[in-house]
Each structure stands twice: as C-alpha cells, then as structure tokens.
Amino acid sequence: ELHAADHRPEGEEVHLMTTKVIFLTTPGAGSWVVPDDWNSLNNIIECIGGGANGGLAGGGGAAYSKKSNLALTPGASIAYRVGEADGGDTAFNGSTVATSSCGAKGGTLPTGGQASSGVGDIKFSGGNGGAAATSRGGGGGAAGPHGAGAAGGAGSPSGGIPNGGGGGGAADGGSAGAAGGNDPGGAGGNNRLGAGGGAGGFPGGGAGSTGGGGGGGSSIDSGGNGGAGEVLWTSTLGATAGPGGGGGAAGSSGGGVAGSGGLYGAGGGGGSSPGTGKQGIIIITYITNASKTRSYIIG
C-alpha cells in the first residue's frame, strides 16, 4: 500500500516488499521449491523436532533451532524432513540434522532433544520427561525461540501407596511440571508468561493451555493433555503454530490414560497407557526480494 506521506516524486518506480511465512508440517521427508521472490539477505528458518511418546517415564520434548539469512537459489528444490511424532528429527536444506542448514533433534524416552546436536545460529534443548516411580512421570515441553522446554514432574516415590502422576513441563522457557503426590497429581508447568499449566488431578489432571503442561492424574485417573503452543507464528495462509507443553502422567493404579503432548514438539505423559508425543514443524519467514516483487509507477 502506498501512502501520500511517502512523498515520492511522480514517475518513480516503487517495489513493494512483504513478509511471507510458510509452514512445513507434513511429517517425514519432502522437498520445497525456493520461491522466485526469495531474499537470501532477509530470512529466518526455524525448526522444532518431534516429541517422544511416554512410557512409564514421560517422553522428552523436542529441541528448537533457528538459522538466519540462508542463501538459497530461487527455483531450487530443497530437501527437508519434518520430525514425526515419537521423536523424529527435523531438518531443512538436508535430509538429516547433520547434513542440514537448520536442524533440531526430536525427544527420546525420557531425554529431551539436545541443542548440542542441532544445527543453527540459536538452539535450545527440549525438556526431559519426568522419572517414573510408584506413579508415572510427566512429559517434557518443547523448546522454542524464547528458551528450552521444561522438564516433566517425576512420579511420586512413596512405595506401595497409590499416588498421582507428575505434571507435564511447559514449552519455550516455561516452568517444570510438579512431582506427583499422594493424590492429587502434580500440576503442569506454566508457560513463559506465568500461566497455562493444568491443575493436578483429583480425579483427572487438567489440560494445559498456551504451551503449559498438562496436570498429572490422581492415583486411579488420567493425566491432562499438554497445551497447544502459545501462538508465536501465523502463516501467510492464516494457520497458527507454537511449541507445545508436555502431557500429564497417569496415576499409579487403575486404568488412567496419560495426557498427550501439545502441538508442536511436546512429549507425552507416562503411564500404563502412555501419552503420545507430537510432531515437529519448520517455519520459513522471509521479506520478499524487492527486485522480484510487483512494481508500481507513481504519477
């Protein structure tokens, strides 16, 4: 949009630049064609791996990596991989993290994806899953641009007594999930803004929100699901995304089901019926190349 305040002389050619945001979300290997208006001097690539499924311990959350101003050739086909649920790695401009220009490790059981194994200018680790004891551990939160994912809470260590599960860890610089107690379960960690953690369950754990962790379930009940991420990115097509909070653990007895991690990259809670981790994502943001955008003549 042109404004009179620009005070450009009549007859001057003006190139309008815009910001474009693209999500790559189909899990597994793929290829992406570099657009004609790609700007190698003004772009950001961000990667989040896949979160691990829970077991008796909580699943680890995925790592985050960021690469700025990646030089690519318009029209070139770029290999990438979006980390699958249950710990898949995410990589851009390469089929593996090791061969990529930007790559983030998926979580494992129970360790979060490690920043040290990623590729990028800025890297953060995913949160560890909580350890199992008499009751089960909460899932780890996914890392994001503001910091590491937080750890899930450990299961209660009280031998032989039915106890609540650990709460899920929050995403992106949030707080850790609380350990399970002798009912209710541990509360989920709050997000980086100090909110969003699900309540410890009695009977069932509360779901997290905006990247907070799910609450752990009571001794005989289910854990809460981790919160879908705080909205940090909005694509040009209107989709939204953010790093997710870890799932809450189920209690130590009965048929409770652990909570799943929140989109994207969070670990599932631990339990006899474990929670599932969530897939990764690639976010491509760039300012369009002025020489390739549509031109207008003033006057």
C-alpha positions as CSV (number, residue, x, y, z in Angstrom):
1,E,0.0,0.0,0.0
2,L,1.3,3.4,-0.9
3,H,0.8,6.5,1.2
4,A,0.9,10.2,0.4
5,A,3.3,10.5,3.3
6,D,6.0,8.7,1.2
7,H,6.4,12.0,-0.8
8,R,8.0,10.2,-3.7
9,P,8.2,12.1,-7.0
10,E,5.9,11.4,-9.8
11,G,7.2,8.8,-12.3
12,E,9.3,7.0,-9.7
13,E,9.2,3.2,-9.8
14,V,8.4,1.6,-6.4
15,H,8.9,-2.0,-5.4
16,L,6.6,-3.2,-2.7
17,M,8.1,-5.8,-0.2
18,T,6.1,-8.0,2.1
19,T,6.7,-10.6,4.8
20,K,5.8,-14.2,3.9
21,V,5.5,-17.0,6.5
22,I,5.4,-20.7,5.3
23,F,4.8,-23.7,7.5
24,L,6.1,-27.2,6.5
25,T,4.0,-29.7,8.6
26,T,3.7,-33.0,6.7
27,P,5.8,-35.5,8.8
28,G,8.7,-37.2,7.1
29,A,10.8,-36.3,4.1
30,G,9.8,-33.8,1.5
31,S,11.1,-31.2,-0.9
32,W,10.4,-27.4,-1.1
33,V,10.9,-25.2,-4.1
34,V,12.5,-21.9,-3.3
35,P,10.1,-19.1,-4.5
36,D,11.1,-16.6,-7.1
37,D,10.9,-13.7,-4.6
38,W,13.3,-15.4,-2.1
39,N,15.6,-12.9,-0.3
40,S,18.8,-14.5,0.8
41,L,19.7,-11.4,2.9
42,N,16.5,-11.3,5.0
43,N,15.0,-14.7,6.1
44,I,14.7,-16.9,9.1
45,I,14.4,-20.7,9.2
46,E,13.1,-22.3,12.5
47,C,12.8,-26.0,13.3
48,I,11.2,-28.0,16.1
49,G,11.7,-31.7,16.3
50,G,9.1,-34.3,17.2
51,G,8.2,-35.0,20.9
52,A,8.7,-38.6,22.2
53,N,5.9,-40.8,23.4
54,G,5.7,-41.5,27.1
55,G,6.4,-44.9,28.7
56,L,6.4,-45.3,32.4
57,A,8.6,-42.2,32.4
58,G,7.5,-39.1,30.5
59,G,8.6,-38.6,26.9
60,G,11.2,-35.9,26.2
61,G,10.2,-32.7,24.4
62,A,11.9,-31.7,21.1
63,A,14.7,-29.2,20.6
64,Y,14.4,-25.9,18.6
65,S,16.9,-24.4,16.2
66,K,17.0,-21.1,14.2
67,K,19.0,-20.1,11.2
68,S,19.1,-16.5,9.8
69,N,19.8,-15.3,6.2
70,L,20.2,-18.6,4.5
71,A,21.4,-18.2,0.9
72,L,19.2,-20.2,-1.5
73,T,18.7,-20.1,-5.2
74,P,15.2,-19.3,-6.5
75,G,13.7,-22.3,-8.2
76,A,16.0,-24.8,-6.4
77,S,14.4,-27.9,-4.8
78,I,15.3,-28.0,-1.1
79,A,15.3,-31.3,0.8
80,Y,13.7,-31.3,4.3
81,R,12.3,-33.5,7.0
82,V,9.6,-32.7,9.5
83,G,10.1,-34.7,12.7
84,E,7.4,-37.4,13.2
85,A,5.6,-37.9,16.5
86,D,7.6,-40.1,18.9
87,G,10.9,-38.3,18.4
88,G,11.6,-37.7,14.8
89,D,14.3,-35.1,13.9
90,T,13.5,-32.0,11.9
91,A,15.9,-30.8,9.2
92,F,15.9,-28.1,6.5
93,N,18.2,-28.0,3.4
94,G,19.3,-31.5,4.1
95,S,17.7,-34.9,4.8
96,T,19.2,-35.3,8.3
97,V,20.1,-32.8,11.0
98,A,23.9,-33.5,10.4
99,T,23.6,-32.5,6.7
100,S,21.2,-29.6,7.1
101,S,21.4,-25.8,7.3
102,C,18.9,-25.8,10.2
103,G,18.1,-28.9,12.2
104,A,16.5,-29.8,15.6
105,K,16.6,-33.1,17.4
106,G,13.5,-35.0,18.5
107,G,12.9,-36.1,22.0
108,T,13.6,-39.6,23.3
109,L,12.3,-41.5,26.3
110,P,12.9,-39.8,28.7
111,T,15.5,-37.3,27.5
112,G,14.6,-34.1,25.6
113,G,16.2,-33.3,22.2
114,Q,19.6,-31.8,22.8
115,A,20.6,-28.4,21.4
116,S,24.2,-29.5,21.2
117,S,23.2,-32.0,18.5
118,G,21.2,-29.4,16.4
119,V,22.3,-27.0,13.7
120,G,21.5,-23.3,13.7
121,D,22.6,-19.9,15.0
122,I,20.3,-20.2,18.0
123,K,19.5,-23.6,19.7
124,F,17.6,-24.7,22.8
125,S,17.0,-28.2,24.2
126,G,13.7,-29.9,24.8
127,G,12.6,-30.7,28.3
128,N,13.3,-34.1,29.9
129,G,10.4,-36.4,30.7
130,G,9.8,-37.0,34.4
131,A,11.2,-40.1,36.0
132,A,8.9,-43.0,36.9
133,A,8.5,-44.2,40.5
134,T,5.4,-45.6,42.1
135,S,3.5,-43.3,39.8
136,R,4.5,-42.0,36.4
137,G,6.4,-39.0,35.1
138,G,5.1,-36.1,33.1
139,G,6.2,-35.3,29.5
140,G,8.7,-32.7,28.7
141,G,7.8,-29.4,27.0
142,A,9.1,-28.4,23.5
143,A,11.8,-25.8,23.2
144,G,11.1,-22.6,21.3
145,P,12.6,-19.2,20.4
146,H,12.4,-17.9,24.0
147,G,14.2,-20.8,25.6
148,A,14.4,-24.5,26.5
149,G,11.5,-26.8,27.1
150,A,10.8,-27.5,30.8
151,A,11.1,-31.0,32.4
152,G,8.1,-33.1,33.3
153,G,7.5,-33.8,37.0
154,A,8.6,-37.1,38.5
155,G,6.2,-39.7,39.7
156,S,5.6,-39.9,43.5
157,P,8.3,-42.1,45.2
158,S,6.1,-43.3,48.1
159,G,6.5,-47.1,47.8
160,G,3.4,-49.2,47.6
161,I,0.9,-46.3,48.0
162,P,-1.2,-45.3,45.0
163,N,-0.2,-41.8,44.0
164,G,-0.7,-39.1,41.5
165,G,1.3,-38.7,38.3
166,G,3.8,-35.9,37.6
167,G,2.7,-32.8,35.7
168,G,3.9,-32.0,32.2
169,G,6.6,-29.4,31.6
170,A,5.8,-26.2,29.8
171,A,7.3,-25.1,26.5
172,D,9.6,-22.3,25.3
173,G,11.2,-21.1,28.6
174,G,8.3,-22.0,30.9
175,S,8.5,-23.9,34.2
176,A,8.8,-27.5,35.1
177,G,5.9,-29.8,36.0
178,A,5.4,-30.6,39.6
179,A,6.1,-34.0,41.0
180,G,3.2,-36.3,41.7
181,G,1.9,-36.5,45.3
182,N,-0.2,-38.9,47.4
183,D,-3.1,-37.6,45.3
184,P,-3.7,-35.3,43.6
185,G,-1.3,-35.4,40.7
186,G,1.3,-32.7,40.1
187,A,0.4,-29.5,38.4
188,G,1.6,-28.8,34.9
189,G,4.3,-26.2,34.4
190,N,3.2,-22.6,33.5
191,N,4.3,-21.1,30.2
192,R,6.9,-18.3,29.9
193,L,4.1,-15.8,30.7
194,G,3.4,-17.5,34.0
195,A,0.1,-19.2,33.1
196,G,-1.3,-22.2,31.3
197,G,-0.4,-25.1,33.5
198,G,-3.1,-27.7,34.0
199,A,-4.2,-28.5,37.6
200,G,-3.1,-31.6,39.3
201,G,-5.8,-34.2,39.1
202,F,-8.4,-35.3,41.6
203,P,-9.9,-37.1,39.9
204,G,-8.3,-36.4,36.5
205,G,-5.5,-34.0,35.5
206,G,-6.4,-30.7,33.9
207,A,-5.4,-29.9,30.4
208,G,-2.7,-27.2,29.8
209,S,-3.2,-24.2,27.6
210,T,-0.9,-21.9,25.5
211,G,2.1,-24.0,25.9
212,G,1.6,-25.0,29.6
213,G,2.0,-28.6,30.8
214,G,-0.9,-30.9,31.5
215,G,-1.7,-31.8,35.1
216,G,-0.9,-35.3,36.4
217,G,-3.8,-37.6,37.2
218,S,-4.7,-38.9,40.6
219,S,-3.9,-42.5,41.6
220,I,-6.7,-44.0,39.6
221,D,-7.2,-41.4,36.9
222,S,-5.9,-39.9,33.7
223,G,-3.4,-37.1,33.1
224,G,-4.3,-34.0,31.3
225,N,-3.2,-33.2,27.8
226,G,-0.4,-30.7,27.3
227,G,-1.3,-27.3,26.0
228,A,-1.1,-26.4,22.3
229,G,1.6,-23.8,21.9
230,E,1.3,-20.1,22.5
231,V,0.7,-18.6,19.1
232,L,4.2,-17.4,18.0
233,W,3.8,-17.8,14.2
234,T,1.0,-17.1,11.8
235,S,1.5,-18.3,8.3
236,T,0.6,-16.2,5.2
237,L,-2.3,-18.6,4.7
238,G,-3.6,-18.0,8.3
239,A,-2.5,-21.1,10.1
240,T,-1.0,-20.7,13.6
241,A,1.7,-22.6,15.5
242,G,3.8,-22.7,18.6
243,P,5.8,-25.1,20.7
244,G,3.6,-27.4,22.9
245,G,3.5,-28.3,26.6
246,G,4.2,-31.8,27.9
247,G,1.4,-34.2,28.7
248,G,0.5,-35.0,32.3
249,A,1.2,-38.5,33.7
250,A,-1.5,-41.0,34.7
251,G,-1.7,-42.2,38.3
252,S,-0.1,-45.4,39.6
253,S,-3.1,-47.7,39.6
254,G,-6.3,-48.2,37.7
255,G,-6.9,-47.6,34.0
256,G,-5.9,-43.9,33.7
257,V,-4.5,-42.8,30.4
258,A,-1.6,-40.4,30.3
259,G,-2.0,-37.0,28.5
260,S,-0.7,-36.4,25.1
261,G,1.8,-33.6,24.4
262,G,0.6,-30.3,22.8
263,L,1.5,-29.2,19.3
264,Y,4.3,-28.8,18.3
265,G,7.1,-31.0,19.6
266,A,5.9,-31.9,23.1
267,G,6.5,-35.2,24.9
268,G,3.7,-37.5,26.0
269,G,3.0,-38.2,29.7
270,G,4.0,-41.5,31.3
271,G,1.6,-44.2,32.3
272,S,0.5,-47.8,31.8
273,S,-1.4,-46.3,28.8
274,P,1.2,-43.7,27.8
275,G,0.5,-40.4,26.2
276,T,1.7,-39.6,22.6
277,G,4.3,-37.1,21.6
278,K,3.6,-34.5,18.9
279,Q,5.2,-33.9,15.5
280,G,7.7,-31.2,14.6
281,I,7.4,-28.2,12.3
282,I,9.5,-26.0,10.0
283,I,8.7,-22.2,9.9
284,I,10.1,-20.2,6.9
285,T,9.9,-16.4,7.2
286,Y,11.3,-14.0,4.6
287,I,11.0,-10.5,3.4
288,T,10.4,-10.6,-0.4
289,N,13.2,-9.6,-2.7
290,A,12.4,-6.1,-4.0
291,S,13.6,-6.9,-7.5
292,K,11.1,-9.7,-7.8
293,T,8.0,-8.0,-6.4
294,R,5.4,-6.2,-8.4
295,S,6.4,-2.7,-9.5
296,Y,4.2,0.4,-9.4
297,I,4.7,3.8,-11.0
298,I,3.7,6.9,-9.0
299,G,2.1,9.6,-11.1
